[in-house]
Amino acid sequence: MIALSVNINKIATLRNARGGIIPNVIQHAKNIELFGANGITVHPRPDERHITYQDVRELKKVLKVELNIEGNPKENSFVDLVLETKPSQVTLVPDESGQLTSDHGWDTIEEKDFLFDMIQLFSNNQIRTSLFINPNEKHVKGAKEIGSDRIELYTESYAKSNVLGFEKAIKPFVKAANKANELGIEINAGHDLNLENLKFFATNIPNLKEVSIGHALIADALNYGMENTVNLYLRALLK
């Protein structure tokens, strides 16, 4: 079974647009857990424009499923938060301050020394590490060499293709996944995956461990309801 981790940033964005506690981010996370999701993902940014640092602290207290915290370890406040809350997994993403959304992965060769130090820090605190990378075999190899437990394949280039283009678009991801399997590093994936493209991706990526999905899933929940939507995504991950 491929794990589904639901990114709840968009729920927090809606709350923050008005202020107050509606929608209640913590309660929605607990509901998503109840509906069968295998994890909750959050990506707190320094400006706290969606998930706040306090949200992360509260989620850690109540969740029974895995908590995955994404962010840039070049931000000291992010590192401090991860070490404080000790999630099941930290996904290191090379976002810049103020960036709207993630748009590229790490160069694990150029950033080797920095990433090695960060991975060691989190590993020493019993936190599983995952590196957000483009589907590039040399960057997979670099991730393995610096000790990351997992990679997360940045899937926008696949997701933006239409159904007729899936077979071509997925080829670099299959190559990257095969390299990861050869080297013994586990595989996550995420960014713009949705009900139209998820099944094909999950079926064709060997030994995929986890997908992290937020924007599309929360948007679908407006039409289908959250419980039904979570189950639609879970069914799409069945092989």
C-alpha positions, 0 to 999 in steps of 0.5 A: 500500500502506498501511503497517502499524506494529506497536505493541509496548508490550504485549509490553514490558508482559508482560515487565515484569510478571515482570521479566527479558527474557522475552518479548524485546522486541527479538527480537519487534520483529525478528521482526515486521519479518521477518514483513512489517510496515512499521514498529515503534511504541513509546510510552515513558512516563516511568514506563517501565511498558512500553517503556523508554527503553533499549528504544528505544535498542536498537530504533534500532540493529537495525531496518531498517523505520521506527521511530515513537516516540509521546509527549508533547513536554511531557515533557523526557525524551521530547524528549531521547530522540527527539533522541538516537535520531532515529526515522523519525517522531515522533508527538506525543500529548497524554497526561498522566503516568500515563494508561492509554492515549491518549484524545484528540487535540491542539487544534492551535489552542489549542496552536499556538505550543507545537506549532509550536516542537516541530515545528520542533525535530524537523524541524530534526533530519530527523525526520518529525512526526505530530500525534495529533488527533480527526477535526476539520477545523479541527484538520487545518487547524491541523496544516497551518498549524503545519507538521506532516508528518502527522496521526494520526487518533484512531480510537476513536470509529470502532472502538467502533462495531459493523459496522452502525454503521461507515458513520455512524461513519466520516463525520467521518474521511472529512471530516477525510481529505478536508480533509487531502488538500486541504491536502496533509498526509499521514494516519496513523490508530490506536487500537483498530483491529482485524481486524473494523474495519480493512478498512472503515476502510482502504477508505474513508479516501482516501490513508491512509498508515499505521496503528499497531496494538498491543493488538488485534494482540498479542492476536490473536497469542496465538490465531493466532501472530505471523507469521500475525497480521501477515499477516492485518493486512497483507491487511486493508490491501489495497484 
